[in-house]
Amino acid sequence: MTQEQLSAKMQIAGCDMTRSAIAKIEVGQRHIYPDEIILIKEILNVDFDQIFNI
């Protein structure tokens, strides 16, 4: 999934996440909030172990 696609799905779900914000999270320039992690987990249909590489 592209950053743009993830951003669009998050915005539809009510989270104002831009593509730029996702890019910054990926490179460590922005922290991520717990509610954003939960929504990303749901959108990507993965568990927390996969999110955090446990």
ModelCIF file with pLDDT and N, C-alpha, C, O atoms, coordinates in Angstrom:
data_MODEL
#
_entry.id   MODEL 
#
_entity.id                         1 
_entity.type                       polymer 
_entity.pdbx_number_of_molecules   1 
#
_entity_poly.entity_id                      1 
_entity_poly.type                           'polypeptide(L)' 
_entity_poly.nstd_linkage                   no 
_entity_poly.nstd_monomer                   no 
_entity_poly.pdbx_seq_one_letter_code       MTQEQLSAKMQIAGCDMTRSAIAKIEVGQRHIYPDEIILIKEILNVDFDQIFNI 
_entity_poly.pdbx_seq_one_letter_code_can   MTQEQLSAKMQIAGCDMTRSAIAKIEVGQRHIYPDEIILIKEILNVDFDQIFNI 
_entity_poly.pdbx_strand_id                 A 
#
loop_
_entity_poly_seq.entity_id 
_entity_poly_seq.num 
_entity_poly_seq.mon_id 
_entity_poly_seq.hetero 
1 1  MET n 
1 2  THR n 
1 3  GLN n 
1 4  GLU n 
1 5  GLN n 
1 6  LEU n 
1 7  SER n 
1 8  ALA n 
1 9  LYS n 
1 10 MET n 
1 11 GLN n 
1 12 ILE n 
1 13 ALA n 
1 14 GLY n 
1 15 CYS n 
1 16 ASP n 
1 17 MET n 
1 18 THR n 
1 19 ARG n 
1 20 SER n 
1 21 ALA n 
1 22 ILE n 
1 23 ALA n 
1 24 LYS n 
1 25 ILE n 
1 26 GLU n 
1 27 VAL n 
1 28 GLY n 
1 29 GLN n 
1 30 ARG n 
1 31 HIS n 
1 32 ILE n 
1 33 TYR n 
1 34 PRO n 
1 35 ASP n 
1 36 GLU n 
1 37 ILE n 
1 38 ILE n 
1 39 LEU n 
1 40 ILE n 
1 41 LYS n 
1 42 GLU n 
1 43 ILE n 
1 44 LEU n 
1 45 ASN n 
1 46 VAL n 
1 47 ASP n 
1 48 PHE n 
1 49 ASP n 
1 50 GLN n 
1 51 ILE n 
1 52 PHE n 
1 53 ASN n 
1 54 ILE n 
#
_struct_asym.id          A 
_struct_asym.entity_id   1 
#
loop_
_ma_qa_metric.id 
_ma_qa_metric.mode 
_ma_qa_metric.name 
_ma_qa_metric.software_group_id 
_ma_qa_metric.type 
1 global pLDDT . pLDDT 
2 local  pLDDT . pLDDT 
#
_ma_qa_metric_global.metric_id      1 
_ma_qa_metric_global.metric_value   94.83 
_ma_qa_metric_global.model_id       1 
_ma_qa_metric_global.ordinal_id     1 
#
loop_
_ma_qa_metric_local.label_asym_id 
_ma_qa_metric_local.label_comp_id 
_ma_qa_metric_local.label_seq_id 
_ma_qa_metric_local.metric_id 
_ma_qa_metric_local.metric_value 
_ma_qa_metric_local.model_id 
_ma_qa_metric_local.ordinal_id 
A MET 1  2 93.00 1 1  
A THR 2  2 97.00 1 2  
A GLN 3  2 97.00 1 3  
A GLU 4  2 98.00 1 4  
A GLN 5  2 98.00 1 5  
A LEU 6  2 97.00 1 6  
A SER 7  2 98.00 1 7  
A ALA 8  2 98.00 1 8  
A LYS 9  2 98.00 1 9  
A MET 10 2 97.00 1 10 
A GLN 11 2 97.00 1 11 
A ILE 12 2 97.00 1 12 
A ALA 13 2 97.00 1 13 
A GLY 14 2 96.00 1 14 
A CYS 15 2 96.00 1 15 
A ASP 16 2 95.00 1 16 
A MET 17 2 96.00 1 17 
A THR 18 2 97.00 1 18 
A ARG 19 2 97.00 1 19 
A SER 20 2 98.00 1 20 
A ALA 21 2 97.00 1 21 
A ILE 22 2 97.00 1 22 
A ALA 23 2 97.00 1 23 
A LYS 24 2 97.00 1 24 
A ILE 25 2 95.00 1 25 
A GLU 26 2 93.00 1 26 
A VAL 27 2 96.00 1 27 
A GLY 28 2 94.00 1 28 
A GLN 29 2 98.00 1 29 
A ARG 30 2 97.00 1 30 
A HIS 31 2 96.00 1 31 
A ILE 32 2 95.00 1 32 
A TYR 33 2 95.00 1 33 
A PRO 34 2 96.00 1 34 
A ASP 35 2 96.00 1 35 
A GLU 36 2 96.00 1 36 
A ILE 37 2 96.00 1 37 
A ILE 38 2 96.00 1 38 
A LEU 39 2 97.00 1 39 
A ILE 40 2 96.00 1 40 
A LYS 41 2 96.00 1 41 
A GLU 42 2 96.00 1 42 
A ILE 43 2 97.00 1 43 
A LEU 44 2 95.00 1 44 
A ASN 45 2 96.00 1 45 
A VAL 46 2 95.00 1 46 
A ASP 47 2 93.00 1 47 
A PHE 48 2 92.00 1 48 
A ASP 49 2 91.00 1 49 
A GLN 50 2 91.00 1 50 
A ILE 51 2 87.00 1 51 
A PHE 52 2 86.00 1 52 
A ASN 53 2 83.00 1 53 
A ILE 54 2 66.00 1 54 
#
loop_
_atom_site.group_PDB 
_atom_site.id 
_atom_site.type_symbol 
_atom_site.label_atom_id 
_atom_site.label_alt_id 
_atom_site.label_comp_id 
_atom_site.label_asym_id 
_atom_site.label_entity_id 
_atom_site.label_seq_id 
_atom_site.pdbx_PDB_ins_code 
_atom_site.Cartn_x 
_atom_site.Cartn_y 
_atom_site.Cartn_z 
_atom_site.occupancy 
_atom_site.B_iso_or_equiv 
_atom_site.pdbx_formal_charge 
_atom_site.auth_seq_id 
_atom_site.auth_comp_id 
_atom_site.auth_asym_id 
_atom_site.auth_atom_id 
_atom_site.pdbx_PDB_model_num 
ATOM 1   N N  . MET A 1 1  ? 0.851   -1.167  0.000  1.00 93.00 ? 1  MET A N  1 
ATOM 2   C CA . MET A 1 1  ? 0.000   0.000   0.000  1.00 93.00 ? 1  MET A CA 1 
ATOM 3   C C  . MET A 1 1  ? 0.903   1.239   0.000  1.00 93.00 ? 1  MET A C  1 
ATOM 4   O O  . MET A 1 1  ? 1.905   1.291   0.713  1.00 93.00 ? 1  MET A O  1 
ATOM 5   N N  . THR A 1 2  ? 0.538   2.209   -0.794 1.00 97.00 ? 2  THR A N  1 
ATOM 6   C CA . THR A 1 2  ? 1.335   3.433   -0.848 1.00 97.00 ? 2  THR A CA 1 
ATOM 7   C C  . THR A 1 2  ? 0.995   4.351   0.335  1.00 97.00 ? 2  THR A C  1 
ATOM 8   O O  . THR A 1 2  ? -0.029  4.190   0.999  1.00 97.00 ? 2  THR A O  1 
ATOM 9   N N  . GLN A 1 3  ? 1.869   5.296   0.566  1.00 97.00 ? 3  GLN A N  1 
ATOM 10  C CA . GLN A 1 3  ? 1.608   6.289   1.617  1.00 97.00 ? 3  GLN A CA 1 
ATOM 11  C C  . GLN A 1 3  ? 0.315   7.038   1.313  1.00 97.00 ? 3  GLN A C  1 
ATOM 12  O O  . GLN A 1 3  ? -0.470  7.312   2.221  1.00 97.00 ? 3  GLN A O  1 
ATOM 13  N N  . GLU A 1 4  ? 0.091   7.367   0.062  1.00 98.00 ? 4  GLU A N  1 
ATOM 14  C CA . GLU A 1 4  ? -1.113  8.095   -0.348 1.00 98.00 ? 4  GLU A CA 1 
ATOM 15  C C  . GLU A 1 4  ? -2.371  7.267   -0.073 1.00 98.00 ? 4  GLU A C  1 
ATOM 16  O O  . GLU A 1 4  ? -3.373  7.798   0.406  1.00 98.00 ? 4  GLU A O  1 
ATOM 17  N N  . GLN A 1 5  ? -2.319  5.975   -0.373 1.00 98.00 ? 5  GLN A N  1 
ATOM 18  C CA . GLN A 1 5  ? -3.468  5.099   -0.135 1.00 98.00 ? 5  GLN A CA 1 
ATOM 19  C C  . GLN A 1 5  ? -3.747  4.970   1.363  1.00 98.00 ? 5  GLN A C  1 
ATOM 20  O O  . GLN A 1 5  ? -4.899  5.039   1.791  1.00 98.00 ? 5  GLN A O  1 
ATOM 21  N N  . LEU A 1 6  ? -2.690  4.783   2.159  1.00 97.00 ? 6  LEU A N  1 
ATOM 22  C CA . LEU A 1 6  ? -2.867  4.680   3.608  1.00 97.00 ? 6  LEU A CA 1 
ATOM 23  C C  . LEU A 1 6  ? -3.427  5.975   4.166  1.00 97.00 ? 6  LEU A C  1 
ATOM 24  O O  . LEU A 1 6  ? -4.325  5.954   5.007  1.00 97.00 ? 6  LEU A O  1 
ATOM 25  N N  . SER A 1 7  ? -2.908  7.093   3.707  1.00 98.00 ? 7  SER A N  1 
ATOM 26  C CA . SER A 1 7  ? -3.390  8.397   4.148  1.00 98.00 ? 7  SER A CA 1 
ATOM 27  C C  . SER A 1 7  ? -4.876  8.558   3.844  1.00 98.00 ? 7  SER A C  1 
ATOM 28  O O  . SER A 1 7  ? -5.639  9.016   4.694  1.00 98.00 ? 7  SER A O  1 
ATOM 29  N N  . ALA A 1 8  ? -5.286  8.186   2.643  1.00 98.00 ? 8  ALA A N  1 
ATOM 30  C CA . ALA A 1 8  ? -6.692  8.306   2.252  1.00 98.00 ? 8  ALA A CA 1 
ATOM 31  C C  . ALA A 1 8  ? -7.592  7.441   3.129  1.00 98.00 ? 8  ALA A C  1 
ATOM 32  O O  . ALA A 1 8  ? -8.654  7.884   3.567  1.00 98.00 ? 8  ALA A O  1 
ATOM 33  N N  . LYS A 1 9  ? -7.161  6.206   3.384  1.00 98.00 ? 9  LYS A N  1 
ATOM 34  C CA . LYS A 1 9  ? -7.967  5.310   4.222  1.00 98.00 ? 9  LYS A CA 1 
ATOM 35  C C  . LYS A 1 9  ? -8.062  5.842   5.652  1.00 98.00 ? 9  LYS A C  1 
ATOM 36  O O  . LYS A 1 9  ? -9.109  5.729   6.290  1.00 98.00 ? 9  LYS A O  1 
ATOM 37  N N  . MET A 1 10 ? -6.977  6.416   6.150  1.00 97.00 ? 10 MET A N  1 
ATOM 38  C CA . MET A 1 10 ? -7.002  6.958   7.504  1.00 97.00 ? 10 MET A CA 1 
ATOM 39  C C  . MET A 1 10 ? -7.929  8.174   7.580  1.00 97.00 ? 10 MET A C  1 
ATOM 40  O O  . MET A 1 10 ? -8.664  8.345   8.553  1.00 97.00 ? 10 MET A O  1 
ATOM 41  N N  . GLN A 1 11 ? -7.886  9.013   6.546  1.00 97.00 ? 11 GLN A N  1 
ATOM 42  C CA . GLN A 1 11 ? -8.755  10.180  6.534  1.00 97.00 ? 11 GLN A CA 1 
ATOM 43  C C  . GLN A 1 11 ? -10.221 9.782   6.452  1.00 97.00 ? 11 GLN A C  1 
ATOM 44  O O  . GLN A 1 11 ? -11.065 10.400  7.102  1.00 97.00 ? 11 GLN A O  1 
ATOM 45  N N  . ILE A 1 12 ? -10.536 8.765   5.668  1.00 97.00 ? 12 ILE A N  1 
ATOM 46  C CA . ILE A 1 12 ? -11.910 8.261   5.586  1.00 97.00 ? 12 ILE A CA 1 
ATOM 47  C C  . ILE A 1 12 ? -12.369 7.768   6.955  1.00 97.00 ? 12 ILE A C  1 
ATOM 48  O O  . ILE A 1 12 ? -13.536 7.915   7.319  1.00 97.00 ? 12 ILE A O  1 
ATOM 49  N N  . ALA A 1 13 ? -11.431 7.176   7.716  1.00 97.00 ? 13 ALA A N  1 
ATOM 50  C CA . ALA A 1 13 ? -11.753 6.651   9.045  1.00 97.00 ? 13 ALA A CA 1 
ATOM 51  C C  . ALA A 1 13 ? -11.774 7.744   10.116 1.00 97.00 ? 13 ALA A C  1 
ATOM 52  O O  . ALA A 1 13 ? -12.039 7.463   11.285 1.00 97.00 ? 13 ALA A O  1 
ATOM 53  N N  . GLY A 1 14 ? -11.494 8.997   9.718  1.00 96.00 ? 14 GLY A N  1 
ATOM 54  C CA . GLY A 1 14 ? -11.596 10.100  10.661 1.00 96.00 ? 14 GLY A CA 1 
ATOM 55  C C  . GLY A 1 14 ? -10.290 10.572  11.275 1.00 96.00 ? 14 GLY A C  1 
ATOM 56  O O  . GLY A 1 14 ? -10.299 11.398  12.187 1.00 96.00 ? 14 GLY A O  1 
ATOM 57  N N  . CYS A 1 15 ? -9.175  10.063  10.791 1.00 96.00 ? 15 CYS A N  1 
ATOM 58  C CA . CYS A 1 15 ? -7.867  10.463  11.305 1.00 96.00 ? 15 CYS A CA 1 
ATOM 59  C C  . CYS A 1 15 ? -7.193  11.350  10.256 1.00 96.00 ? 15 CYS A C  1 
ATOM 60  O O  . CYS A 1 15 ? -6.936  10.902  9.138  1.00 96.00 ? 15 CYS A O  1 
ATOM 61  N N  . ASP A 1 16 ? -6.910  12.583  10.605 1.00 95.00 ? 16 ASP A N  1 
ATOM 62  C CA . ASP A 1 16 ? -6.334  13.533  9.646  1.00 95.00 ? 16 ASP A CA 1 
ATOM 63  C C  . ASP A 1 16 ? -4.836  13.296  9.485  1.00 95.00 ? 16 ASP A C  1 
ATOM 64  O O  . ASP A 1 16 ? -4.014  14.052  10.001 1.00 95.00 ? 16 ASP A O  1 
ATOM 65  N N  . MET A 1 17 ? -4.500  12.236  8.762  1.00 96.00 ? 17 MET A N  1 
ATOM 66  C CA . MET A 1 17 ? -3.111  11.846  8.541  1.00 96.00 ? 17 MET A CA 1 
ATOM 67  C C  . MET A 1 17 ? -2.771  12.103  7.078  1.00 96.00 ? 17 MET A C  1 
ATOM 68  O O  . MET A 1 17 ? -3.387  11.528  6.180  1.00 96.00 ? 17 MET A O  1 
ATOM 69  N N  . THR A 1 18 ? -1.798  12.958  6.844  1.00 97.00 ? 18 THR A N  1 
ATOM 70  C CA . THR A 1 18 ? -1.381  13.261  5.477  1.00 97.00 ? 18 THR A CA 1 
ATOM 71  C C  . THR A 1 18 ? -0.307  12.288  5.009  1.00 97.00 ? 18 THR A C  1 
ATOM 72  O O  . THR A 1 18 ? 0.314   11.599  5.819  1.00 97.00 ? 18 THR A O  1 
ATOM 73  N N  . ARG A 1 19 ? -0.093  12.234  3.715  1.00 97.00 ? 19 ARG A N  1 
ATOM 74  C CA . ARG A 1 19 ? 0.968   11.412  3.163  1.00 97.00 ? 19 ARG A CA 1 
ATOM 75  C C  . ARG A 1 19 ? 2.315   11.868  3.702  1.00 97.00 ? 19 ARG A C  1 
ATOM 76  O O  . ARG A 1 19 ? 3.187   11.049  3.992  1.00 97.00 ? 19 ARG A O  1 
ATOM 77  N N  . SER A 1 20 ? 2.479   13.160  3.833  1.00 98.00 ? 20 SER A N  1 
ATOM 78  C CA . SER A 1 20 ? 3.719   13.718  4.362  1.00 98.00 ? 20 SER A CA 1 
ATOM 79  C C  . SER A 1 20 ? 3.965   13.260  5.800  1.00 98.00 ? 20 SER A C  1 
ATOM 80  O O  . SER A 1 20 ? 5.099   12.947  6.165  1.00 98.00 ? 20 SER A O  1 
ATOM 81  N N  . ALA A 1 21 ? 2.919   13.220  6.610  1.00 97.00 ? 21 ALA A N  1 
ATOM 82  C CA . ALA A 1 21 ? 3.054   12.764  7.994  1.00 97.00 ? 21 ALA A CA 1 
ATOM 83  C C  . ALA A 1 21 ? 3.482   11.300  8.037  1.00 97.00 ? 21 ALA A C  1 
ATOM 84  O O  . ALA A 1 21 ? 4.315   10.920  8.860  1.00 97.00 ? 21 ALA A O  1 
ATOM 85  N N  . ILE A 1 22 ? 2.921   10.485  7.164  1.00 97.00 ? 22 ILE A N  1 
ATOM 86  C CA . ILE A 1 22 ? 3.300   9.073   7.111  1.00 97.00 ? 22 ILE A CA 1 
ATOM 87  C C  . ILE A 1 22 ? 4.762   8.941   6.719  1.00 97.00 ? 22 ILE A C  1 
ATOM 88  O O  . ILE A 1 22 ? 5.488   8.131   7.295  1.00 97.00 ? 22 ILE A O  1 
ATOM 89  N N  . ALA A 1 23 ? 5.200   9.724   5.749  1.00 97.00 ? 23 ALA A N  1 
ATOM 90  C CA . ALA A 1 23 ? 6.603   9.688   5.327  1.00 97.00 ? 23 ALA A CA 1 
ATOM 91  C C  . ALA A 1 23 ? 7.520   10.073  6.489  1.00 97.00 ? 23 ALA A C  1 
ATOM 92  O O  . ALA A 1 23 ? 8.568   9.456   6.683  1.00 97.00 ? 23 ALA A O  1 
ATOM 93  N N  . LYS A 1 24 ? 7.131   11.081  7.257  1.00 97.00 ? 24 LYS A N  1 
ATOM 94  C CA . LYS A 1 24 ? 7.946   11.512  8.394  1.00 97.00 ? 24 LYS A CA 1 
ATOM 95  C C  . LYS A 1 24 ? 8.004   10.443  9.482  1.00 97.00 ? 24 LYS A C  1 
ATOM 96  O O  . LYS A 1 24 ? 9.046   10.258  10.111 1.00 97.00 ? 24 LYS A O  1 
ATOM 97  N N  . ILE A 1 25 ? 6.906   9.746   9.707  1.00 95.00 ? 25 ILE A N  1 
ATOM 98  C CA . ILE A 1 25 ? 6.887   8.649   10.683 1.00 95.00 ? 25 ILE A CA 1 
ATOM 99  C C  . ILE A 1 25 ? 7.854   7.554   10.232 1.00 95.00 ? 25 ILE A C  1 
ATOM 100 O O  . ILE A 1 25 ? 8.609   7.012   11.039 1.00 95.00 ? 25 ILE A O  1 
ATOM 101 N N  . GLU A 1 26 ? 7.823   7.236   8.938  1.00 93.00 ? 26 GLU A N  1 
ATOM 102 C CA . GLU A 1 26 ? 8.680   6.174   8.410  1.00 93.00 ? 26 GLU A CA 1 
ATOM 103 C C  . GLU A 1 26 ? 10.166  6.463   8.602  1.00 93.00 ? 26 GLU A C  1 
ATOM 104 O O  . GLU A 1 26 ? 10.954  5.537   8.791  1.00 93.00 ? 26 GLU A O  1 
ATOM 105 N N  . VAL A 1 27 ? 10.557  7.731   8.558  1.00 96.00 ? 27 VAL A N  1 
ATOM 106 C CA . VAL A 1 27 ? 11.980  8.071   8.690  1.00 96.00 ? 27 VAL A CA 1 
ATOM 107 C C  . VAL A 1 27 ? 12.333  8.596   10.085 1.00 96.00 ? 27 VAL A C  1 
ATOM 108 O O  . VAL A 1 27 ? 13.459  9.036   10.318 1.00 96.00 ? 27 VAL A O  1 
ATOM 109 N N  . GLY A 1 28 ? 11.378  8.549   11.003 1.00 94.00 ? 28 GLY A N  1 
ATOM 110 C CA . GLY A 1 28 ? 11.653  8.928   12.382 1.00 94.00 ? 28 GLY A CA 1 
ATOM 111 C C  . GLY A 1 28 ? 11.640  10.416  12.662 1.00 94.00 ? 28 GLY A C  1 
ATOM 112 O O  . GLY A 1 28 ? 12.190  10.852  13.673 1.00 94.00 ? 28 GLY A O  1 
ATOM 113 N N  . GLN A 1 29 ? 11.027  11.209  11.793 1.00 98.00 ? 29 GLN A N  1 
ATOM 114 C CA . GLN A 1 29 ? 10.949  12.648  12.006 1.00 98.00 ? 29 GLN A CA 1 
ATOM 115 C C  . GLN A 1 29 ? 9.673   13.075  12.718 1.00 98.00 ? 29 GLN A C  1 
ATOM 116 O O  . GLN A 1 29 ? 9.520   14.246  13.065 1.00 98.00 ? 29 GLN A O  1 
ATOM 117 N N  . ARG A 1 30 ? 8.760   12.140  12.937 1.00 97.00 ? 30 ARG A N  1 
ATOM 118 C CA . ARG A 1 30 ? 7.499   12.427  13.626 1.00 97.00 ? 30 ARG A CA 1 
ATOM 119 C C  . ARG A 1 30 ? 7.131   11.211  14.452 1.00 97.00 ? 30 ARG A C  1 
ATOM 120 O O  . ARG A 1 30 ? 7.258   10.076  13.993 1.00 97.00 ? 30 ARG A O  1 
ATOM 121 N N  . HIS A 1 31 ? 6.675   11.453  15.673 1.00 96.00 ? 31 HIS A N  1 
ATOM 122 C CA . HIS A 1 31 ? 6.219   10.315  16.474 1.00 96.00 ? 31 HIS A CA 1 
ATOM 123 C C  . HIS A 1 31 ? 4.798   9.958   16.052 1.00 96.00 ? 31 HIS A C  1 
ATOM 124 O O  . HIS A 1 31 ? 4.114   10.731  15.381 1.00 96.00 ? 31 HIS A O  1 
ATOM 125 N N  . ILE A 1 32 ? 4.379   8.775   16.461 1.00 95.00 ? 32 ILE A N  1 
ATOM 126 C CA . ILE A 1 32 ? 3.051   8.287   16.107 1.00 95.00 ? 32 ILE A CA 1 
ATOM 127 C C  . ILE A 1 32 ? 2.237   8.108   17.376 1.00 95.00 ? 32 ILE A C  1 
ATOM 128 O O  . ILE A 1 32 ? 2.735   7.597   18.379 1.00 95.00 ? 32 ILE A O  1 
ATOM 129 N N  . TYR A 1 33 ? 0.998   8.528   17.323 1.00 95.00 ? 33 TYR A N  1 
ATOM 130 C CA . TYR A 1 33 ? 0.106   8.455   18.474 1.00 95.00 ? 33 TYR A CA 1 
ATOM 131 C C  . TYR A 1 33 ? -0.535  7.066   18.563 1.00 95.00 ? 33 TYR A C  1 
ATOM 132 O O  . TYR A 1 33 ? -0.716  6.394   17.548 1.00 95.00 ? 33 TYR A O  1 
ATOM 133 N N  . PRO A 1 34 ? -0.873  6.646   19.774 1.00 96.00 ? 34 PRO A N  1 
ATOM 134 C CA . PRO A 1 34 ? -1.480  5.313   19.946 1.00 96.00 ? 34 PRO A CA 1 
ATOM 135 C C  . PRO A 1 34 ? -2.722  5.091   19.080 1.00 96.00 ? 34 PRO A C  1 
ATOM 136 O O  . PRO A 1 34 ? -2.895  4.008   18.521 1.00 96.00 ? 34 PRO A O  1 
ATOM 137 N N  . ASP A 1 35 ? -3.579  6.094   18.965 1.00 96.00 ? 35 ASP A N  1 
ATOM 138 C CA . ASP A 1 35 ? -4.779  5.914   18.148 1.00 96.00 ? 35 ASP A CA 1 
ATOM 139 C C  . ASP A 1 35 ? -4.428  5.735   16.667 1.00 96.00 ? 35 ASP A C  1 
ATOM 140 O O  . ASP A 1 35 ? -5.144  5.048   15.939 1.00 96.00 ? 35 ASP A O  1 
ATOM 141 N N  . GLU A 1 36 ? -3.334  6.350   16.224 1.00 96.00 ? 36 GLU A N  1 
ATOM 142 C CA . GLU A 1 36 ? -2.886  6.171   14.846 1.00 96.00 ? 36 GLU A CA 1 
ATOM 143 C C  . GLU A 1 36 ? -2.351  4.763   14.630 1.00 96.00 ? 36 GLU A C  1 
ATOM 144 O O  . GLU A 1 36 ? -2.604  4.158   13.589 1.00 96.00 ? 36 GLU A O  1 
ATOM 145 N N  . ILE A 1 37 ? -1.617  4.240   15.598 1.00 96.00 ? 37 ILE A N  1 
ATOM 146 C CA . ILE A 1 37 ? -1.102  2.870   15.496 1.00 96.00 ? 37 ILE A CA 1 
ATOM 147 C C  . ILE A 1 37 ? -2.256  1.876   15.397 1.00 96.00 ? 37 ILE A C  1 
ATOM 148 O O  . ILE A 1 37 ? -2.230  0.960   14.576 1.00 96.00 ? 37 ILE A O  1 
ATOM 149 N N  . ILE A 1 38 ? -3.250  2.065   16.228 1.00 96.00 ? 38 ILE A N  1 
ATOM 150 C CA . ILE A 1 38 ? -4.407  1.163   16.223 1.00 96.00 ? 38 ILE A CA 1 
ATOM 151 C C  . ILE A 1 38 ? -5.115  1.197   14.877 1.00 96.00 ? 38 ILE A C  1 
ATOM 152 O O  . ILE A 1 38 ? -5.487  0.153   14.342 1.00 96.00 ? 38 ILE A O  1 
ATOM 153 N N  . LEU A 1 39 ? -5.302  2.391   14.330 1.00 97.00 ? 39 LEU A N  1 
ATOM 154 C CA . LEU A 1 39 ? -5.985  2.516   13.041 1.00 97.00 ? 39 LEU A CA 1 
ATOM 155 C C  . LEU A 1 39 ? -5.157  1.906   11.910 1.00 97.00 ? 39 LEU A C  1 
ATOM 156 O O  . LEU A 1 39 ? -5.701  1.218   11.046 1.00 97.00 ? 39 LEU A O  1 
ATOM 157 N N  . ILE A 1 40 ? -3.854  2.152   11.908 1.00 96.00 ? 40 ILE A N  1 
ATOM 158 C CA . ILE A 1 40 ? -2.985  1.551   10.891 1.00 96.00 ? 40 ILE A CA 1 
ATOM 159 C C  . ILE A 1 40 ? -3.041  0.035   10.978 1.00 96.00 ? 40 ILE A C  1 
ATOM 160 O O  . ILE A 1 40 ? -3.103  -0.646  9.954  1.00 96.00 ? 40 ILE A O  1 
ATOM 161 N N  . LYS A 1 41 ? -3.018  -0.498  12.196 1.00 96.00 ? 41 LYS A N  1 
ATOM 162 C CA . LYS A 1 41 ? -3.125  -1.939  12.416 1.00 96.00 ? 41 LYS A CA 1 
ATOM 163 C C  . LYS A 1 41 ? -4.408  -2.483  11.786 1.00 96.00 ? 41 LYS A C  1 
ATOM 164 O O  . LYS A 1 41 ? -4.396  -3.521  11.124 1.00 96.00 ? 41 LYS A O  1 
ATOM 165 N N  . GLU A 1 42 ? -5.504  -1.775  12.001 1.00 96.00 ? 42 GLU A N  1 
ATOM 166 C CA . GLU A 1 42 ? -6.786  -2.220  11.460 1.00 96.00 ? 42 GLU A CA 1 
ATOM 167 C C  . GLU A 1 42 ? -6.816  -2.117  9.931  1.00 96.00 ? 42 GLU A C  1 
ATOM 168 O O  . GLU A 1 42 ? -7.295  -3.028  9.256  1.00 96.00 ? 42 GLU A O  1 
ATOM 169 N N  . ILE A 1 43 ? -6.312  -1.022  9.394  1.00 97.00 ? 43 ILE A N  1 
ATOM 170 C CA . ILE A 1 43 ? -6.314  -0.831  7.940  1.00 97.00 ? 43 ILE A CA 1 
ATOM 171 C C  . ILE A 1 43 ? -5.456  -1.883  7.249  1.00 97.00 ? 43 ILE A C  1 
ATOM 172 O O  . ILE A 1 43 ? -5.851  -2.438  6.224  1.00 97.00 ? 43 ILE A O  1 
ATOM 173 N N  . LEU A 1 44 ? -4.287  -2.156  7.807  1.00 95.00 ? 44 LEU A N  1 
ATOM 174 C CA . LEU A 1 44 ? -3.379  -3.126  7.194  1.00 95.00 ? 44 LEU A CA 1 
ATOM 175 C C  . LEU A 1 44 ? -3.723  -4.568  7.548  1.00 95.00 ? 44 LEU A C  1 
ATOM 176 O O  . LEU A 1 44 ? -3.146  -5.502  6.991  1.00 95.00 ? 44 LEU A O  1 
ATOM 177 N N  . ASN A 1 45 ? -4.669  -4.750  8.481  1.00 96.00 ? 45 ASN A N  1 
ATOM 178 C CA . ASN A 1 45 ? -5.104  -6.079  8.903  1.00 96.00 ? 45 ASN A CA 1 
ATOM 179 C C  . ASN A 1 45 ? -3.920  -6.921  9.384  1.00 96.00 ? 45 ASN A C  1 
ATOM 180 O O  . ASN A 1 45 ? -3.717  -8.048  8.934  1.00 96.00 ? 45 ASN A O  1 
ATOM 181 N N  . VAL A 1 46 ? -3.141  -6.344  10.311 1.00 95.00 ? 46 VAL A N  1 
ATOM 182 C CA . VAL A 1 46 ? -1.999  -7.023  10.915 1.00 95.00 ? 46 VAL A CA 1 
ATOM 183 C C  . VAL A 1 46 ? -2.153  -6.981  12.425 1.00 95.00 ? 46 VAL A C  1 
ATOM 184 O O  . VAL A 1 46 ? -2.997  -6.251  12.945 1.00 95.00 ? 46 VAL A O  1 
ATOM 185 N N  . ASP A 1 47 ? -1.344  -7.759  13.132 1.00 93.00 ? 47 ASP A N  1 
ATOM 186 C CA . ASP A 1 47 ? -1.387  -7.708  14.590 1.00 93.00 ? 47 ASP A CA 1 
ATOM 187 C C  . ASP A 1 47 ? -0.246  -6.822  15.097 1.00 93.00 ? 47 ASP A C  1 
ATOM 188 O O  . ASP A 1 47 ? 0.619   -6.402  14.327 1.00 93.00 ? 47 ASP A O  1 
ATOM 189 N N  . PHE A 1 48 ? -0.260  -6.547  16.397 1.00 92.00 ? 48 PHE A N  1 
ATOM 190 C CA . PHE A 1 48 ? 0.731   -5.648  16.976 1.00 92.00 ? 48 PHE A CA 1 
ATOM 191 C C  . PHE A 1 48 ? 2.150   -6.209  16.854 1.00 92.00 ? 48 PHE A C  1 
ATOM 192 O O  . PHE A 1 48 ? 3.107   -5.445  16.727 1.00 92.00 ? 48 PHE A O  1 
ATOM 193 N N  . ASP A 1 49 ? 2.290   -7.524  16.892 1.00 91.00 ? 49 ASP A N  1 
ATOM 194 C CA . ASP A 1 49 ? 3.624   -8.123  16.723 1.00 91.00 ? 49 ASP A CA 1 
ATOM 195 C C  . ASP A 1 49 ? 4.228   -7.718  15.382 1.00 91.00 ? 49 ASP A C  1 
ATOM 196 O O  . ASP A 1 49 ? 5.423   -7.435  15.298 1.00 91.00 ? 49 ASP A O  1 
ATOM 197 N N  . GLN A 1 50 ? 3.416   -7.689  14.345 1.00 91.00 ? 50 GLN A N  1 
ATOM 198 C CA . GLN A 1 50 ? 3.902   -7.304  13.028 1.00 91.00 ? 50 GLN A CA 1 
ATOM 199 C C  . GLN A 1 50 ? 4.218   -5.806  12.976 1.00 91.00 ? 50 GLN A C  1 
ATOM 200 O O  . GLN A 1 50 ? 5.169   -5.397  12.310 1.00 91.00 ? 50 GLN A O  1 
ATOM 201 N N  . ILE A 1 51 ? 3.445   -5.007  13.657 1.00 87.00 ? 51 ILE A N  1 
ATOM 202 C CA . ILE A 1 51 ? 3.691   -3.560  13.693 1.00 87.00 ? 51 ILE A CA 1 
ATOM 203 C C  . ILE A 1 51 ? 5.020   -3.265  14.364 1.00 87.00 ? 51 ILE A C  1 
ATOM 204 O O  . ILE A 1 51 ? 5.801   -2.445  13.882 1.00 87.00 ? 51 ILE A O  1 
ATOM 205 N N  . PHE A 1 52 ? 5.274   -3.942  15.487 1.00 86.00 ? 52 PHE A N  1 
ATOM 206 C CA . PHE A 1 52 ? 6.449   -3.640  16.291 1.00 86.00 ? 52 PHE A CA 1 
ATOM 207 C C  . PHE A 1 52 ? 7.604   -4.624  16.075 1.00 86.00 ? 52 PHE A C  1 
ATOM 208 O O  . PHE A 1 52 ? 8.596   -4.578  16.802 1.00 86.00 ? 52 PHE A O  1 
ATOM 209 N N  . ASN A 1 53 ? 7.483   -5.503  15.092 1.00 83.00 ? 53 ASN A N  1 
ATOM 210 C CA . ASN A 1 53 ? 8.532   -6.489  14.784 1.00 83.00 ? 53 ASN A CA 1 
ATOM 211 C C  . ASN A 1 53 ? 8.977   -7.269  16.001 1.00 83.00 ? 53 ASN A C  1 
ATOM 212 O O  . ASN A 1 53 ? 10.173  -7.434  16.241 1.00 83.00 ? 53 ASN A O  1 
ATOM 213 N N  . ILE A 1 54 ? 8.009   -7.752  16.773 1.00 66.00 ? 54 ILE A N  1 
ATOM 214 C CA . ILE A 1 54 ? 8.325   -8.522  17.983 1.00 66.00 ? 54 ILE A CA 1 
ATOM 215 C C  . ILE A 1 54 ? 8.589   -9.963  17.601 1.00 66.00 ? 54 ILE A C  1 
ATOM 216 O O  . ILE A 1 54 ? 8.874   -10.789 18.468 1.00 66.00 ? 54 ILE A O  1 
#
